[in-house]
Amino acid sequence: MSPNLRIAFRFLTAKKRAMLMSLSCIVLGVGLFVVTQATTSGFEEFFIKTILGTNGAIRIEDKIQFTIRSMAAGGWGSKYEIKTKEGRKYIEGIEEPKLVIDAVRRFPNVAGVSEVLHGAVIMRSSFKTESVRVYGINLDDHERVSDIRRQIVRGNIADFQGAITGSLVGLEMAQRMQLEVGDTYQLEVGGQVRRYKVTAIYETGVSDIDRVRVYLNMGEARSLLMKPTGASFIQVGLIDKDRAREDAKRMTEVLQHNTKSWQEREKTWLDVFYALRISSAITVSVFTLIAGLAMFNTLAMIVMEKTKEIAILRSMGYTREDISRIFLWQATIVLAIGTVTGWILGAAITFGVSRTPINIRGIFAADTFIVSWSIWHYVAATVTAVLMVMLASLVPARRAARLEPGDVIRGTAQ
């Protein structure tokens, strides 16, 4: 152990209570920082997983038709100009889904492609009547771009694939219509009424989906909606979801169809989660700020009380840098102990929170707190604590280094 470090330990014992206050604030600051980041990041990641499992990483929709900006013509010395509205025109739906799918599959990051046809219908059960939306899918393709198989909570999805009049109904819809697996209901559109059977019930946790979306086999959906060709949109699954923006932009250029990534579709919610993460970090950093102020006050008091000892050390040959290091070592010791203890506290609370039961439905389904275990939460908490505590320790450390033995003896030390 170096002499500077040994002296720092001796000085620490002079202000045990004050140092314990700084230590406790560091522990709370680091621990709570880890917990808040783990929970906010956990819910954000689970939300992203939910939307990828329901609506896919990329959605290809309407065909883009570029309008003519201007057209000039002239003859015999005269000239006139016809101007049209600038921008794009969107043609609803996808006219040639097979061609678009073949093109999409050539992109290297594509994991799966699913053709989807949807339309509004009236749903009637023995209990009530409601407006819903039918989604026609090819199950094998749709499983590659969604978590539909894992979202089944009642029944067997295999029964849906083998039944022409089978359907998948959302849990919230089934509860509102009082339907169970095996029950039948009617769908009405364009004057025709058909009867279907509930082969399975799914739950995504997203209310806007679970209460209005009915899945049918593609062939039956085409017949019901009277749309023998085309598709409403194409859902795309990616190997690397983080490349969705770049892939969507490239697909728009190549396919000339409106293409949206999951980041663009869910921008509002992603911004909300980001704001929550930042605000929680700022809030809990108050404990670390208090630790820095307490450390500043404690070291300043030690400098005032240990002027004679500092003068003796300077007389023995200690340089200003040595004196400064002694006080910085004190802050480092408290900071190191507080940070490690804060890590342990944060991990323990995070584990306890992850076992806490809750019931969230709306944007996703969760029965316990969702946490994210990431080393970067601990790194960020440590960096925040180091910056605040060490910066607060610099002023008293530099003040101690400026003390001169002669000034201490004469009583004129500042």
C-alpha positions in Angstrom: 0.0 0.0 0.0 1.4 3.4 -1.0 2.0 6.1 1.7 -0.6 8.4 0.0 -3.3 5.7 0.2 -2.4 4.8 3.8 -2.7 8.4 4.9 -6.0 8.7 3.0 -7.4 5.8 5.1 -6.2 7.5 8.3 -8.0 10.8 7.3 -11.2 8.9 6.4 -11.6 7.8 10.0 -11.7 11.5 11.1 -15.1 12.0 9.6 -16.8 8.6 9.8 -20.4 9.8 9.9 -20.0 12.3 7.1 -18.3 9.7 4.9 -21.1 7.2 5.7 -23.6 9.7 4.5 -21.7 10.2 1.2 -21.4 6.4 1.0 -25.1 5.8 1.5 -26.0 8.4 -1.1 -23.7 6.7 -3.6 -25.2 3.3 -2.9 -28.7 4.6 -3.3 -27.9 6.6 -6.4 -26.1 3.7 -8.2 -28.7 1.1 -7.1 -31.8 3.1 -8.0 -30.2 4.1 -11.3 -29.7 0.4 -12.2 -33.3 -0.5 -11.2 -35.0 2.3 -13.1 -33.0 1.7 -16.2 -33.6 -2.1 -16.0 -37.4 -1.6 -15.7 -37.9 1.1 -18.3 -35.6 -0.7 -20.8 -37.3 -4.0 -20.0 -40.7 -2.7 -20.8 -39.4 -1.0 -23.9 -37.8 -4.2 -25.2 -40.9 -6.2 -24.4 -43.1 -3.6 -26.3 -40.8 -3.9 -29.3 -40.9 -7.7 -29.1 -44.7 -7.5 -29.0 -45.1 -5.2 -32.0 -42.6 -7.3 -34.0 -44.6 -10.4 -33.1 -47.9 -8.9 -34.3 -47.3 -6.4 -37.1 -43.8 -7.5 -38.2 -40.6 -5.5 -38.7 -41.6 -4.0 -42.0 -45.0 -3.5 -43.7 -45.4 -2.9 -47.4 -48.7 -1.3 -48.3 -49.9 1.0 -51.0 -48.4 1.4 -54.5 -46.6 4.7 -55.1 -47.4 6.7 -58.3 -45.4 9.8 -58.8 -47.3 12.8 -60.2 -46.0 14.9 -63.1 -44.7 18.2 -61.7 -44.9 20.2 -64.9 -45.2 19.8 -68.6 -44.5 22.4 -71.2 -45.5 22.5 -74.9 -45.2 25.0 -77.6 -45.5 25.6 -81.3 -45.4 28.3 -83.9 -43.7 30.7 -81.4 -46.3 30.2 -78.7 -45.7 28.2 -75.5 -47.9 27.1 -72.6 -47.4 25.1 -69.5 -49.6 22.7 -67.6 -48.8 22.3 -63.9 -50.0 19.6 -61.6 -49.8 19.1 -57.9 -46.4 18.0 -56.7 -45.9 14.8 -54.6 -47.0 11.2 -54.6 -50.2 9.5 -55.2 -50.9 6.2 -53.3 -52.9 3.5 -54.9 -54.5 1.4 -52.2 -53.4 -2.1 -51.7 -50.9 -4.3 -53.6 -52.1 -5.4 -57.1 -49.4 -8.0 -57.7 -48.5 -9.5 -54.3 -46.6 -12.5 -55.8 -44.2 -10.3 -57.8 -43.6 -8.0 -54.8 -43.0 -11.0 -52.5 -40.5 -12.5 -54.9 -38.6 -9.2 -55.0 -38.7 -8.9 -51.2 -37.3 -12.3 -50.7 -34.1 -11.3 -52.5 -33.2 -8.9 -49.8 -30.5 -10.5 -47.7 -31.9 -9.5 -44.3 -35.4 -10.9 -44.9 -36.4 -13.8 -42.7 -40.0 -14.2 -43.9 -42.8 -12.7 -46.0 -46.5 -12.9 -45.5 -49.3 -11.8 -47.7 -52.3 -10.3 -45.8 -55.8 -9.3 -47.0 -58.1 -7.5 -44.6 -61.5 -5.8 -44.6 -64.3 -4.6 -42.4 -67.2 -6.9 -41.5 -70.0 -7.3 -39.0 -69.7 -10.0 -36.4 -72.7 -11.5 -34.8 -72.8 -14.0 -31.9 -75.7 -15.1 -29.8 -74.7 -12.3 -27.3 -74.1 -9.2 -29.4 -73.1 -7.6 -32.7 -69.9 -5.6 -33.4 -67.8 -4.3 -36.2 -64.5 -6.2 -36.6 -61.8 -6.6 -39.2 -61.1 -9.9 -41.0 -57.4 -10.7 -41.8 -56.8 -13.4 -44.4 -53.4 -15.1 -44.0 -51.5 -18.2 -45.1 -50.6 -19.6 -41.7 -47.2 -21.1 -42.7 -46.0 -17.8 -44.1 -47.5 -15.7 -41.3 -45.7 -17.8 -38.7 -42.4 -16.7 -40.1 -43.1 -13.0 -39.6 -45.1 -13.1 -36.3 -45.5 -14.9 -33.0 -49.0 -16.0 -33.7 -48.4 -19.6 -32.7 -47.0 -18.5 -29.3 -49.9 -16.1 -28.8 -52.5 -18.8 -28.8 -54.0 -19.1 -25.2 -56.9 -21.4 -25.9 -57.4 -24.1 -28.5 -54.9 -25.5 -31.1 -53.7 -23.5 -34.1 -53.3 -26.7 -36.1 -57.1 -26.9 -36.1 -57.3 -23.5 -37.8 -55.0 -24.5 -40.6 -57.0 -27.6 -41.5 -60.5 -26.0 -41.3 -61.9 -23.9 -44.1 -64.4 -22.1 -41.9 -62.0 -22.0 -38.9 -60.9 -18.7 -37.4 -58.6 -17.2 -34.8 -60.3 -14.7 -32.4 -58.7 -12.3 -30.0 -59.1 -12.9 -26.3 -60.7 -9.5 -25.7 -63.1 -10.0 -28.6 -64.0 -13.5 -27.4 -64.8 -12.1 -23.9 -66.9 -9.3 -25.3 -68.8 -11.6 -27.7 -68.9 -14.5 -25.1 -67.3 -17.0 -27.4 -65.2 -20.1 -26.5 -63.2 -22.5 -28.6 -65.7 -24.5 -30.7 -68.4 -21.9 -30.7 -69.8 -20.5 -33.9 -70.6 -17.0 -35.0 -71.6 -15.1 -38.2 -69.7 -12.6 -40.3 -71.7 -10.3 -42.6 -70.3 -8.2 -45.5 -71.9 -6.9 -48.7 -75.2 -8.6 -47.9 -73.8 -12.1 -47.5 -73.7 -13.9 -44.2 -71.4 -16.8 -43.4 -70.9 -18.9 -40.3 -67.5 -19.6 -38.8 -66.1 -21.6 -35.9 -63.7 -20.4 -33.2 -60.8 -22.9 -33.6 -58.4 -21.0 -31.3 -58.2 -17.8 -29.2 -55.0 -15.7 -29.2 -53.8 -12.8 -27.0 -51.2 -10.3 -28.1 -51.8 -7.9 -25.3 -52.5 -5.1 -27.7 -56.1 -4.0 -27.2 -56.5 -2.5 -30.7 -55.7 -6.0 -32.1 -57.3 -8.4 -29.6 -60.7 -6.7 -29.8 -61.1 -6.3 -33.5 -59.0 -8.7 -35.5 -60.3 -12.1 -36.8 -57.9 -14.3 -38.7 -59.2 -16.5 -41.5 -57.5 -18.7 -44.1 -56.6 -16.6 -47.1 -58.8 -18.5 -49.5 -61.9 -18.1 -47.3 -61.0 -14.4 -46.7 -60.9 -13.7 -50.5 -64.2 -15.4 -50.9 -65.9 -13.5 -48.0 -64.4 -10.1 -49.0 -65.0 -10.7 -52.7 -61.4 -9.9 -53.5 -60.0 -12.8 -55.7 -56.7 -11.0 -56.4 -54.4 -8.5 -54.7 -53.5 -8.0 -51.1 -53.9 -5.3 -48.5 -50.3 -5.3 -47.3 -47.3 -7.6 -47.1 -45.7 -8.2 -43.6 -42.0 -8.8 -43.5 -39.8 -10.3 -40.8 -36.1 -9.5 -40.6 -33.1 -11.3 -39.3 -31.7 -8.1 -37.8 -34.6 -5.9 -36.7 -32.3 -2.9 -36.1 -31.7 -2.6 -39.8 -35.5 -2.1 -40.5 -35.1 1.6 -41.4 -32.4 1.1 -44.0 -34.2 -2.0 -45.5 -37.6 -0.2 -45.6 -36.0 2.8 -47.4 -34.3 0.5 -49.9 -37.6 -1.5 -50.5 -39.5 1.7 -51.2 -37.0 2.7 -53.9 -36.9 -0.7 -55.5 -40.6 -1.8 -55.1 -42.2 1.6 -55.5 -44.6 0.8 -52.7 -45.1 2.6 -49.4 -42.9 0.7 -46.9 -42.7 1.4 -43.2 -40.3 0.1 -40.6 -41.4 -0.7 -37.1 -39.4 2.3 -35.8 -41.5 4.6 -38.0 -44.8 2.9 -37.2 -44.3 3.0 -33.4 -42.3 6.3 -33.2 -44.7 7.8 -30.7 -44.5 5.0 -28.2 -40.7 4.7 -28.7 -40.3 8.4 -27.9 -42.4 7.9 -24.7 -40.2 5.1 -23.5 -37.1 7.1 -24.3 -38.4 10.1 -22.3 -39.2 7.8 -19.4 -35.7 6.4 -19.4 -34.1 9.8 -19.4 -36.4 11.3 -16.8 -35.9 8.4 -14.4 -32.1 8.6 -14.8 -32.2 12.3 -14.0 -34.5 11.8 -11.0 -32.4 9.1 -9.3 -29.2 10.9 -10.1 -30.2 13.4 -7.4 -28.9 10.9 -4.9 -25.5 10.9 -6.6 -25.5 14.7 -6.7 -26.2 14.8 -3.0 -23.3 12.3 -2.5 -21.0 14.7 -4.4 -22.1 17.7 -2.3 -21.6 15.7 0.9 -18.2 14.6 -0.3 -17.3 18.2 -1.1 -18.4 19.3 2.4 -16.6 16.5 4.2 -13.3 16.9 2.4 -13.5 20.7 2.9 -13.9 20.1 6.7 -11.0 17.6 6.7 -8.8 20.2 5.0 -9.7 22.8 7.6 -9.1 20.4 10.5 -5.9 18.8 9.2 -4.0 21.9 8.2 -1.2 21.0 10.7 -0.9 17.5 9.5 -0.8 18.8 5.9 1.9 21.2 6.9 3.9 18.4 8.5 3.6 16.3 5.4 4.7 19.2 3.2 7.7 19.7 5.5 8.6 16.0 5.2 8.9 16.5 1.4 5.4 15.7 0.2 4.6 17.7 -3.0 1.4 19.5 -3.8 0.5 16.6 -6.1 0.9 14.1 -3.2 -1.4 16.1 -1.0 -4.0 16.4 -3.7 -3.8 12.7 -4.3 -4.4 11.9 -0.6 -7.7 13.7 -0.7 -8.7 12.3 -4.1 -7.9 8.8 -2.7 -10.4 9.4 0.0 -13.1 10.2 -2.5 -12.0 7.2 -4.6 -12.2 4.8 -1.7 -15.7 5.9 -0.7 -16.8 5.9 -4.4 -15.4 2.4 -5.0 -17.1 0.9 -2.0 -20.4 2.8 -2.7 -20.4 1.8 -6.4 -19.9 -2.0 -5.8 -22.5 -2.0 -3.0 -24.8 -0.1 -5.2 -24.4 -2.7 -8.0 -25.3 -5.4 -5.5 -28.3 -3.4 -4.2 -29.5 -2.6 -7.8 -29.2 -6.3 -8.8 -31.1 -7.5 -5.8 -33.9 -5.0 -6.2 -34.1 -5.7 -9.9 -34.5 -9.4 -9.2 -37.2 -8.7 -6.6 -39.0 -6.3 -9.0 -39.0 -9.0 -11.8 -40.9 -11.3 -9.5 -43.6 -8.7 -8.6 -47.0 -9.5 -10.1 -48.8 -6.9 -12.2 -51.6 -7.0 -14.8 -50.9 -4.8 -17.8 -53.0 -5.0 -21.0 -53.3 -2.3 -23.7 -50.0 -2.0 -25.6 -48.7 -5.4 -24.5 -49.5 -8.2 -22.0 -47.5 -8.6 -18.9 -48.2 -10.4 -15.6 -45.0 -9.4 -13.9 -42.6 -6.5 -14.1 -40.4 -6.8 -17.2 -36.7 -6.0 -16.5 -33.7 -5.9 -18.8 -30.4 -7.3 -17.5 -27.7 -5.2 -19.2 -24.1 -4.4 -18.1 -24.5 -1.0 -19.7 -27.0 0.0 -16.9 -24.2 -0.6 -14.4 -21.7 1.2 -16.5 -23.9 4.3 -16.9 -24.6 4.3 -13.1 -20.9 4.1 -12.4 -20.0 6.9 -14.8 -22.6 9.2 -13.4 -21.3 8.6 -9.8 -17.7 9.0 -10.8 -18.3 12.3 -12.6 -20.3 13.9 -9.8 -18.3 12.7 -6.8 -14.8 13.2 -8.3 -15.6 16.6 -9.7 -16.9 17.7 -6.3 -13.7 16.4 -4.7 -11.4 18.4 -6.9 -11.9 21.7 -5.2 -11.0 20.7 -1.6 -8.2 18.5 -2.9 -6.7 21.5 -4.8 -7.2 23.7 -1.7 -5.3 21.3 0.5 -2.5 21.2 -2.1 -2.1 25.0 -2.0 -1.4 25.1 1.8 2.1 26.1 2.7 3.9 25.0 5.9 4.9 28.6 6.7 1.4 30.0 6.4 0.1 27.3 8.7 2.7 28.1 11.3 2.0 31.9 11.1 -1.8 31.1 11.1 -2.3 32.8 7.8 -3.3 29.7 5.8 -6.4 30.2 3.7 
